[in-house]
Amino acid sequence: MKRTIVALLRRLNTALLIAVLFTSPTPAALAGPGGIDRPALATCDTVIPPPPSSFPVRVEFGGTCHARHLGNTVLTIVQDIDAAGPPANGVLPITISSQITYAAANGDLLRSTFDGAGSIDFTTGNIAFEGTETYAGGTGRFSDASGTSFLEGNASAVTLSGFYVTLGTLSY
């Protein structure tokens, strides 16, 4: 019961944060050498592979995002997952390291890495994760991009779908 209430509060906080950030105005800024710090926010839906039966494992998957300064994007993730300890009560702690590529509609790419931790609940199929996303260049206007975001999300091993929100600062 307590886990359900905490999960509900997290979702409500995330939804409120997304609403405020997507509706608040951002100052016009032109990209250039050295970059300009901008608020970064993206909400992403993913299609995940079935959970692995052994660790460590490398998985590749994709999805779609709506991101500030990129618009609607196509997402590609290469992810390394490892057990961070033994399972307890059917829940396995994990570490996650990812290479992420966001492709904007105009073809510009934004690359990032993600380092975080999470858990896989084998009884419910729920996968939870959070950590730091670090922007590391790309193409077009993102060729010298930098910055960091806090990334948090959930996925379901039952439906093979996931969702995450990333919030921070992007300089380009």
Backbone torsions as a table, in degrees:
resi	resn	phi	psi	omega
1	MET	NA	-46.5	-179.6
2	LYS	-62.3	-40.8	178.2
3	ARG	-61.0	-39.3	-179.7
4	THR	-64.7	-42.6	179.8
5	ILE	-66.7	-42.9	178.5
6	VAL	-62.7	-43.6	178.8
7	ALA	-62.6	-40.7	178.9
8	LEU	-65.1	-43.2	178.4
9	LEU	-63.7	-39.5	176.9
10	ARG	-61.6	-44.2	-179.8
11	ARG	-64.2	-41.0	178.1
12	LEU	-64.7	-43.1	177.6
13	ASN	-62.2	-43.4	178.9
14	THR	-63.4	-43.9	179.7
15	ALA	-62.5	-42.2	178.3
16	LEU	-64.3	-43.8	178.8
17	LEU	-61.5	-44.1	178.8
18	ILE	-61.6	-45.9	-179.4
19	ALA	-59.9	-45.2	-179.2
20	VAL	-64.7	-45.8	-175.7
21	LEU	-71.0	-36.2	179.7
22	PHE	-74.6	-24.8	-178.6
23	THR	-96.4	-14.2	179.7
24	SER	-79.1	143.6	-179.1
25	PRO	-72.3	149.8	173.3
26	THR	-118.0	141.0	179.7
27	PRO	-67.5	145.1	177.2
28	ALA	-67.3	136.5	179.7
29	ALA	-148.1	137.8	178.4
30	LEU	-96.2	141.5	178.0
31	ALA	-71.8	148.2	178.4
32	GLY	-170.2	174.9	178.3
33	PRO	-56.9	139.7	-179.5
34	GLY	88.0	-26.6	175.5
35	GLY	71.5	166.3	177.4
36	ILE	-127.6	131.3	178.0
37	ASP	-68.8	131.4	179.0
38	ARG	-133.4	149.8	174.2
39	PRO	-67.5	133.8	179.8
40	ALA	-111.5	130.6	176.8
41	LEU	-148.4	132.8	175.5
42	ALA	-143.7	142.7	170.6
43	THR	-117.7	130.1	-172.3
44	CYS	-130.5	140.6	173.2
45	ASP	-110.5	134.0	-177.6
46	THR	-125.3	157.3	171.5
47	VAL	-114.0	114.7	-172.8
48	ILE	-102.9	156.4	173.9
49	PRO	-78.7	165.3	176.1
50	PRO	-58.5	149.4	-179.9
51	PRO	-62.4	145.4	-178.4
52	PRO	-72.4	159.9	177.0
53	SER	-97.9	-12.2	177.0
54	SER	-144.5	159.5	-176.5
55	PHE	-131.1	153.9	-0.7
56	PRO	-74.6	161.9	-178.9
57	VAL	-145.9	149.2	173.3
58	ARG	-114.0	128.5	178.3
59	VAL	-126.0	152.6	175.7
60	GLU	-125.4	135.4	178.2
61	PHE	-156.8	176.5	-176.1
62	GLY	-141.7	-173.1	179.6
63	GLY	174.6	-163.5	178.7
64	THR	-132.3	151.2	-179.8
65	CYS	-136.3	157.8	163.8
66	HIS	-117.1	116.3	-173.4
67	ALA	-127.1	137.8	172.9
68	ARG	-61.5	138.8	179.2
69	HIS	73.4	-4.2	174.6
70	LEU	-124.6	-24.9	-175.2
71	GLY	76.3	-146.2	177.5
72	ASN	-76.0	129.6	-175.9
73	THR	-129.6	159.7	171.1
74	VAL	-102.4	138.1	-171.6
75	LEU	-115.9	134.6	173.5
76	THR	-127.6	130.9	-178.2
77	ILE	-129.3	131.5	169.0
78	VAL	-113.5	118.9	-168.6
79	GLN	-127.4	132.2	173.2
80	ASP	-103.4	126.5	-178.1
81	ILE	-123.1	135.9	177.4
82	ASP	-139.6	151.6	176.3
83	ALA	-70.0	136.6	179.8
84	ALA	-102.4	6.7	-178.9
85	GLY	163.3	179.8	179.7
86	PRO	-75.5	154.1	176.9
87	PRO	-67.4	147.5	175.2
88	ALA	-131.2	122.0	-179.1
89	ASN	55.2	37.8	177.7
90	GLY	81.8	5.4	-179.1
91	VAL	-113.5	123.9	-179.6
92	LEU	-103.9	121.2	174.0
93	PRO	-74.3	141.0	-177.3
94	ILE	-133.7	157.4	168.3
95	THR	-111.7	147.7	-176.0
96	ILE	-133.6	135.0	174.1
97	SER	-134.3	127.5	-173.5
98	SER	-134.8	152.8	166.3
99	GLN	-111.7	124.1	-174.9
100	ILE	-118.9	138.8	173.5
101	THR	-127.0	124.1	174.1
102	TYR	-102.7	127.1	178.4
103	ALA	-110.8	112.8	178.9
104	ALA	-73.1	163.3	-177.9
105	ALA	-59.3	-31.5	-179.2
106	ASN	-83.6	0.9	178.3
107	GLY	98.8	-12.5	176.8
108	ASP	-62.8	139.1	179.0
109	LEU	-111.0	140.0	171.8
110	LEU	-119.6	123.5	-179.0
111	ARG	-106.0	147.7	177.3
112	SER	-151.3	167.5	171.5
113	THR	-121.0	155.9	177.1
114	PHE	-132.2	132.3	173.3
115	ASP	-128.9	124.7	-178.0
116	GLY	-163.3	-168.3	-178.6
117	ALA	-135.5	163.4	179.2
118	GLY	-168.9	-162.1	179.3
119	SER	-152.9	150.5	173.5
120	ILE	-117.4	119.5	177.4
121	ASP	-95.1	105.0	-175.6
122	PHE	-71.2	-17.8	179.3
123	THR	-80.2	-33.3	-178.7
124	THR	-107.8	-19.0	-175.4
125	GLY	84.1	4.4	-179.1
126	ASN	-79.3	134.2	176.4
127	ILE	-120.0	123.7	179.0
128	ALA	-119.3	146.0	-178.9
129	PHE	-155.3	155.6	174.8
130	GLU	-160.4	156.8	179.6
131	GLY	169.7	-159.2	-175.5
132	THR	-110.9	129.4	173.0
133	GLU	-101.4	131.0	-179.0
134	THR	-118.9	119.8	-179.7
135	TYR	-78.0	136.5	-173.1
136	ALA	-142.0	63.0	174.5
137	GLY	80.0	-166.3	-177.9
138	GLY	161.8	-142.1	178.0
139	THR	-129.1	167.5	179.8
140	GLY	59.6	-134.4	-176.7
141	ARG	-66.2	-12.7	-179.9
142	PHE	-100.9	13.7	-175.4
143	SER	-59.4	-32.2	178.8
144	ASP	-114.9	25.1	-176.2
145	ALA	-62.9	147.0	175.4
146	SER	-151.2	170.8	177.7
147	GLY	134.5	177.0	179.3
148	THR	-140.1	156.3	177.1
149	SER	-141.9	155.0	169.2
150	PHE	-90.2	129.8	-177.9
151	LEU	-119.5	133.2	179.6
152	GLU	-142.5	139.9	179.5
153	GLY	-165.3	-179.7	179.5
154	ASN	-140.7	154.8	174.2
155	ALA	-143.8	164.4	179.7
156	SER	-123.9	122.2	175.4
157	ALA	-72.8	-12.2	179.0
158	VAL	-83.1	-50.0	-177.7
159	THR	-92.1	-9.9	-177.1
160	LEU	56.9	38.7	176.9
161	SER	-131.1	155.5	-179.4
162	GLY	-144.4	171.1	-179.4
163	PHE	-151.2	138.5	171.7
164	TYR	-145.8	159.7	176.8
165	VAL	-124.6	136.4	175.7
166	THR	-125.6	133.8	-173.7
167	LEU	-141.0	126.0	179.8
168	GLY	-179.5	-139.5	-178.2
169	THR	-128.3	134.3	177.8
170	LEU	-122.7	127.8	178.0
171	SER	-113.4	127.5	175.3
172	TYR	-155.1	NA	NA
